[in-house]
Amino acid sequence: MAEQVPRLAFFGTPLFAVPALRACQAVGTVLAVVTQPDRPRGRGQQTSPSAVKVEAERAGIPVLQPARLKGTDFGERLAALQLDVAVVAAYGRILPMDVLSAPRLGCLNVHASLLPRWRGAAPIQWAVASGDRETGVCLMQMEAGLDTGPVLAERRTPILPGDSSETLHVRLSELGGALLRDELPRYLSGELMPRPQPAEGVTIARLVEKEDGRLDWSRPAVELERRVRAFVPWPGGWTQLGVQLLKVWRAEVVDGSGAPGTLLAAHGVLDVACGTGALRLLEVQPEGKRRMSGAEFLSGHRLAEGERPFGGGV
């Protein structure tokens, strides 16, 4: 008798989830892709599909885009597909219990952290902002709690000194796809044994807000440099220059001391004193203008050493 091909559904929305979708296609038959409704995106705010929808349509997989899941018959519709399992990767909505229990073997989540550290919506950003030296992806069984389910498998990767949330997104996305390709068949065959998450070490990765990118010059330079890398591209590290915002795209920690927010160097390099050490602003973007080097910025602004031109946390 021929071995039965696993019947899968996939929940996901952004580009991060695309390698996981491709991995599911390699493991079994994806009968449906569930993704967020088309929304205005980009500078022009034109209504466009999610990256996962684009990938699913390219592969000829039926796409479902429910406006909401809770309090609807969506769980029944999913159960009617007689699924073996559903895989979730950055879908962006909480799944109610009738949806979680619809597949024969439940729902699995590809989560971009080493659980129980950084449960929640923005694990990559907070891992960088907090100075973690390592992160990874977990394949976990989903339950009613927020990322509280038992872990089936994980893959680890170091957070390198130059890593931003963007570079980690790419690496963890690919790592999540590889994890699924290796471990989902083992889960379907009953080989993978879930392990409960430990009670200690739990941290929550809340949604990032614009205020999280504000550079508080009273903080250590190493902390501010991490925030610049953590919150790129949004909200980015930023400070106030008069009534306008100055976004900081790249920065590095340098030696220097002075009252927080003081310009320590303003001839070719843009060094700002912090609570400990100094931050050199390598690439900045004044509000409404293009990105430019710190030297280019200085050539268009009359700033002198010893001034404190930046607001926001000074």
MOTA-V6546 format. One record per residue. PHI is phi in whole degrees, -180 to 180 (999 if undefined). NEAR is the number of other ideal C-beta (glycine too) atoms within 10 Angstrom. Layout:
{{PHI | NEAR} {PHI | NEAR}}
//
This chain:
{{999 | 3} {-69 | 4} {-70 | 5} {-72 | 9} {-77 | 10} {-58 | 20} {-104 | 18} {-124 | 26} {-125 | 25} {-131 | 27} {-114 | 29} {-174 | 29} {-133 | 22} {-84 | 17} {-58 | 16} {-52 | 22} {-84 | 28} {-63 | 21} {-59 | 24} {-67 | 31} {-62 | 26} {-62 | 16} {-64 | 22} {-62 | 27} {-64 | 16} {-73 | 13} {-90 | 20} {-156 | 19} {-98 | 14} {-88 | 24} {-83 | 17} {-156 | 19} {-113 | 25} {-109 | 26} {-143 | 26} {-68 | 19} {-58 | 13} {-58 | 13} {-138 | 12} {-63 | 9} {-138 | 12} {74 | 7} {-64 | 5} {-79 | 7} {53 | 9} {-82 | 10} {-66 | 9} {-147 | 14} {-78 | 19} {-71 | 26} {-60 | 18} {-68 | 28} {-62 | 22} {-59 | 15} {-66 | 23} {-65 | 25} {-66 | 13} {-61 | 8} {-88 | 12} {75 | 7} {-96 | 21} {-58 | 13} {-113 | 16} {-115 | 15} {-133 | 14} {-66 | 15} {-68 | 7} {-154 | 10} {-111 | 18} {-69 | 13} {76 | 8} {-124 | 14} {-93 | 11} {-63 | 19} {-60 | 18} {-66 | 11} {-62 | 14} {-69 | 26} {-62 | 16} {-65 | 10} {-78 | 16} {53 | 11} {-78 | 23} {-80 | 20} {-159 | 22} {-118 | 29} {-113 | 29} {-120 | 24} {-144 | 29} {55 | 24} {-70 | 21} {100 | 14} {-139 | 15} {-77 | 12} {-90 | 24} {-71 | 16} {-62 | 11} {-67 | 17} {-78 | 27} {-61 | 20} {-94 | 15} {-66 | 22} {-72 | 21} {-56 | 14} {-109 | 14} {77 | 17} {-118 | 23} {-114 | 26} {-119 | 24} {-95 | 27} {-112 | 27} {-89 | 24} {-162 | 24} {-98 | 21} {-60 | 24} {-90 | 19} {-75 | 21} {62 | 24} {-72 | 20} {120 | 15} {-82 | 16} {-133 | 21} {-67 | 28} {-70 | 25} {-61 | 25} {-74 | 24} {-65 | 28} {-69 | 24} {-61 | 21} {-89 | 15} {79 | 12} {-61 | 18} {-92 | 9} {-147 | 11} {-146 | 24} {170 | 23} {-129 | 29} {-121 | 25} {-104 | 26} {-131 | 25} {-78 | 19} {-86 | 23} {-141 | 16} {-64 | 11} {-72 | 9} {-77 | 11} {56 | 23} {-99 | 16} {-69 | 23} {-65 | 14} {-94 | 21} {-97 | 20} {-164 | 19} {-149 | 18} {-132 | 16} {-115 | 11} {-151 | 16} {-72 | 12} {-94 | 21} {-80 | 11} {-56 | 9} {-96 | 9} {-68 | 19} {-113 | 20} {-62 | 22} {-67 | 13} {-67 | 16} {-69 | 23} {-55 | 17} {-64 | 12} {-66 | 20} {-72 | 26} {-61 | 23} {-67 | 16} {-65 | 21} {-65 | 26} {-63 | 23} {-65 | 15} {-59 | 23} {-63 | 26} {-59 | 16} {-79 | 14} {-103 | 20} {-62 | 26} {-59 | 15} {-68 | 14} {-67 | 24} {-65 | 17} {-89 | 9} {86 | 8} {-80 | 9} {-83 | 18} {-105 | 9} {-69 | 14} {-121 | 12} {-61 | 10} {-70 | 20} {-66 | 10} {-73 | 7} {-92 | 6} {88 | 10} {-76 | 14} {-133 | 17} {-113 | 15} {-98 | 22} {-68 | 13} {-57 | 9} {-78 | 18} {-114 | 11} {-57 | 12} {-63 | 10} {-64 | 17} {-86 | 23} {-63 | 19} {-89 | 28} {-91 | 16} {-65 | 24} {-77 | 14} {-85 | 16} {-63 | 14} {-60 | 26} {-62 | 13} {-68 | 19} {-68 | 26} {-62 | 24} {-64 | 23} {-66 | 24} {-59 | 26} {-74 | 23} {-72 | 25} {-107 | 26} {-88 | 21} {-89 | 10} {-132 | 11} {-80 | 17} {77 | 19} {-76 | 26} {-149 | 23} {-142 | 25} {-102 | 17} {-121 | 18} {68 | 10} {-93 | 7} {-103 | 10} {-96 | 20} {-118 | 24} {-89 | 21} {-109 | 26} {-89 | 19} {-142 | 19} {-153 | 24} {-144 | 15} {-83 | 18} {-133 | 16} {-71 | 9} {156 | 17} {-149 | 12} {162 | 17} {-61 | 11} {-52 | 19} {93 | 22} {-79 | 21} {-73 | 20} {-93 | 20} {-148 | 16} {-141 | 19} {-125 | 10} {89 | 10} {-129 | 15} {-116 | 25} {-107 | 23} {-123 | 29} {-70 | 21} {-120 | 27} {-57 | 15} {-137 | 14} {75 | 18} {-139 | 23} {-117 | 29} {-94 | 19} {-87 | 24} {-84 | 16} {-143 | 17} {-133 | 24} {-145 | 17} {-64 | 16} {-56 | 13} {81 | 7} {-125 | 13} {-81 | 7} {-70 | 13} {-153 | 16} {-72 | 17} {-59 | 21} {-65 | 12} {-63 | 14} {-61 | 20} {-64 | 20} {-67 | 11} {-104 | 10} {-134 | 13} {-86 | 9} {-117 | 16} {-124 | 9} {-58 | 12} {95 | 11} {-76 | 12} {-128 | 15} {-81 | 19} {-97 | 22} {-100 | 16} {82 | 17} {92 | 16} {-75 | 17}}
//
